[in-house]
């Protein structure tokens, strides 16, 4: 086994969620780190520039280079400066991997776990940033309600038709992509806030709450008894939070490594480094590599969850 390959995820999210783990993948050793800059784009840009050429790949977290939704790519203005800071080292944001892996996560729930999703009522917090997940749930026969306007733009309107969602995405996303990212998505310390007491009815009406974790938790009520969560990055602390609120099942699209699941940006960066590529891969290449290394969705039945600290028992 050769030298350890360093994967660095630089996130404009909270540094309280930082994590480091080492794993062996296909005979190579990887050290995977997530570093938050507490909302500072300047610090994120400086860190990427400082480590450029010194790590195998960067993941860009807390902000997307682009969103891929309904066959179109929408690039965020503010992310360009972070992307430019990486001159020698490939940098990815998870969007190239997200659609394929999250659609396959829904299939994993039905085909491998044997869960019947047809007719399940789903609150999809924001479909535009989790389009593969939204399509997968739609194809599985779920009854979806979309909260894109509420969660991203604070407009208290829910979308209940797939066709309406597609029209909205094409009309609004090009404009939203030019806004400051912090207007659209919680960054820094705001990621630790939960606005219990607001919009609780839409959680009560849903069987499944799906989407980005920061959106999923934002308006989560105290009583979530029997609910299922389909999301991305969660820590051991997040699992405790959900268990205390009565959530029955959480499925994350990426595996749990050392007690937490990493964001798709870090997993995508790891696959790019594993391939030895200079940039993003094709979706089929990501899925092939994930299968070869044995990465699969993480599944935790929370009301059967072991004590905090027993991280090995959390892995399924």
N, C-alpha and C positions, 0 to 999 in steps of 0.2 A: 504494500500500500504506500503510495507516494505522499507528498505534502498535503496538508489539510487545505481544502478549498474554502475560502471565506465568502459567505453570502451576507450582504448587509442590506437590511430593509430600513430605509430612512423614511420616517413617517412624520407628518405634521400633527399627528395625534398626540395624546397624552403620554408623557414619559413614564407614568405609573404603570403602563401596560408593556414595558420593555421586557425582553426575554432573550435568552441565549440557549442553544442546544447543539449538541454534536451528534451526527448520525452517519452510519455507513450506508452508502448507496452504490450498488453494482461494483463493489470493490474499491470505492473511493470514499475518503473521509471528508465530511462537510461540517463546518461550523456556521450555524445560521443564527444571525442576530437581528433583532428588531430594536431600533432606537427612535424614540419619539422626541420631537422638538417643541412640544407644548404650543402648537399653533404657529410657530415662526417659520415662514418661508425663507427668511434670510439665513437662519441657522441650518435649515435643511440644505439649502444651496451650498453653504460653506462646507458642510460635512461631506456632501457628495464630491465637491471639488477636492477636498483634502484627501479623500480615500480613492479617488479616481486612479486607476491603474494598479491599485494595491489589493483589490478584492476581485473575485471571479465574476460577480454580477451584482447589480443593485436592484432592489425592489423599491418602488416609490409608493409609500402608503399614506393614507389619509387624504389623498388627492389623486385623481386619475389623469393620465396623459390624454386619454380619450374614452368615450363610452361607445360601445357597439350595440346598437338597438335597431331592430326592424330593418336590417340590411344596410344600415348607414353608420359611419363613424363620425362622432362629434368630438372635436378637440377643444380642451380647456385652455383658455388664454394664459392663466397663471402657471400652469404646469410646464409651459415651454421653457422657463428659466431653469427649472430643475433638470429637465431633460438635457439642456445645453451644457450643464455643469459636468456631465459625464462625457468626456471626450474619448477615453481609451476603453472604459469598462461598459459592457452592455447594461442598459437600464430598462426595466419593464414595470408596468403598473398593475398587472393582473388582468387587464381587459382582454388580452389575447387568449388567456386561459379560461377566464371566468365563464363565458357562455357555454363552452363545451363541458367543463367539469360540473357546472351547476345543473345543466340539463341531465347529465348522466347521474347526478345525485338523486334526482327525482325518480329516475328509472331504478336506481339502487333501492330506493324505498319500496317500490312496487314489486320488482322482480326478485330481489335478494331478501329483503325483510318481509315480503309478503303482505305489505300494508295496502289496504283498499282505499285509494284516495278519491275514487269517483263519488261525486256529490258532496265532498267535504267543502265546507265554507272556509275560504282562505282570505285573510287580510294580507295583501301584498303591499308592503310599505312603500316601495318605489320600484316599479318595473323597469324604468329606463336604465338603472344601473345594475340590474340583475335580470337582463332580458332572457338569458338562457333558462334561468329558474322559472321566470314567468311563463315562458313557452312550454316548459316541461309540465308545469302544473295545469296549464290550459289543456294540453294534449292528454293529460291524465284524467280529464273530466271533472276537475274541481270547479266550484262556483267562486270566481275571483272578484274581489273588490280591490281597486287600486288607489293607493294614497299618495301618488306622486305630487299632486298639487299641495296637499297638506304638509307632508314631511319636508319637501324641498323648498317650497315657496310660501308656506304658512297660509295657504288659501284653503279654508275648511270645506272642500268639495271632494267627494269620493267619486271615482269613475267605475261604472259597473258594466261597461260594454267593451269588448276587445277591440272592436272597430273604432270606437271613440278614443281609446287609449292610443292606438296607432296614429290617428290624426293629430292628437295632442302632442305626441312625441315629436313628430315631424315639424309641427308649428312652433313649439316652445323651446325645444332643446338647443337649436342653434343660437338662440338669444341667451338662454341661461348659461351656456358654455363661456360667454364673454363676461359674466358677472364674477365678482370676488368669490372664491370657492367657499369661504366661511359663511356666506349668505345662504348657501345651498346645503351645507353639510357641517355637522358639529366637528370642531377641531379643538386641540388643546384641552383645557380643563372642562370645557363644555361637554366633553365626551363622558364625564362622570355624573352628569345630571340626569335625573328622571323626573318628568313632570306628572307625577301621579295625581289623578283627579281630573285631568283633561282628556276628553275624547275616549272615555272608558267604554262607551257603548259599542264602539266598533271592535274592541277586543272581546267583549262579552259575546258578540254575535258570531265570532269566528271560531272554527275548530283548530285552524292552523294559522300562525302568524309567520310570514316568510319575508325575507329580505335582509338588507344590511343590518348587522347587530346594533349599530348606533341608532338606527331608526327604530328597530324592533323594541328596544328598551325605553325609548324616549317617553312614551305616554302609557307605559305598562301599568295596569292597576295592581293593587295588592293581591287580589284574588285571581289567580290564573289556573285554578284547579282543572286538571284534565287536559289542558291545552298542549298542543305540539308546536315546537319552534323549528323552523328550517332557516339556517343562517350561515354566517361565515366565521369570523374570528371570535373565539371566546376563551377566557382564562378560567382557572379553577375557581376564582372569586366569582366570576359570572355564573358558573354552574351552581354555586351556593345560593346566589341571588335568585336564580330561577327555581331551584328546589324549594326555597323558603316561600315562594309565591305559589307553589302548588303545581308548577308545570310538570307534565308527565314525561314528555319525550323531547330531546333536542337532537337534531341531526345537523352537523356542520359539513360543508362541502369539502373541507380539507382535513387531513388527519391531525390527531392530537399528538404533539411531540413534546415530551417533558412536561406534561400537565396542561398544555394549552394548544389550541389550534392556531396556526399561523394564517395570515391573510393570503389571498390568491396572488398578491404581488410578490411575496417572498417565495411561495411555491413555484411560481412561474420563473423567477430568477434562478432558483435551484435547478429547474429542468433545463434552462438555457445553459447554465454552467456545466451540468452533467453531459449535455450534448456537445459542449465545446463550441457553441455557436457565438456569433458576434452580435446577435440581435434576436428578436422574437421568432418563434417557431410556428409552424402550421398547427391548427387545432388537432389534427390527427396525430402529429408527432407528440404533442403533450399527452394525449390520452394513452398512446403506446408506452411512453416513458413512465407515466404514473402507474400503469398496469405492471410494468417490469419491476419497478421498485416496491410494489405492494402498497402504494398509497391509495387509500380508499376513504370514503366519507366516515366521519366519526359519529357513533350512535351511543347515546347515554339515556337510559330509562331512569330519570332523576329520582323518582320515589324509591328506587332500589339502590341509590347511589351510596358508595362507601364513604367513610369519614374523610374529611379534608386532609390532604397530605398523602393519601394513598393513591398516588398518581398512576401507578401501574394498573391498579384495578379499574381506573377510569377508561383504559384503552379497550376498544371492542373491535 
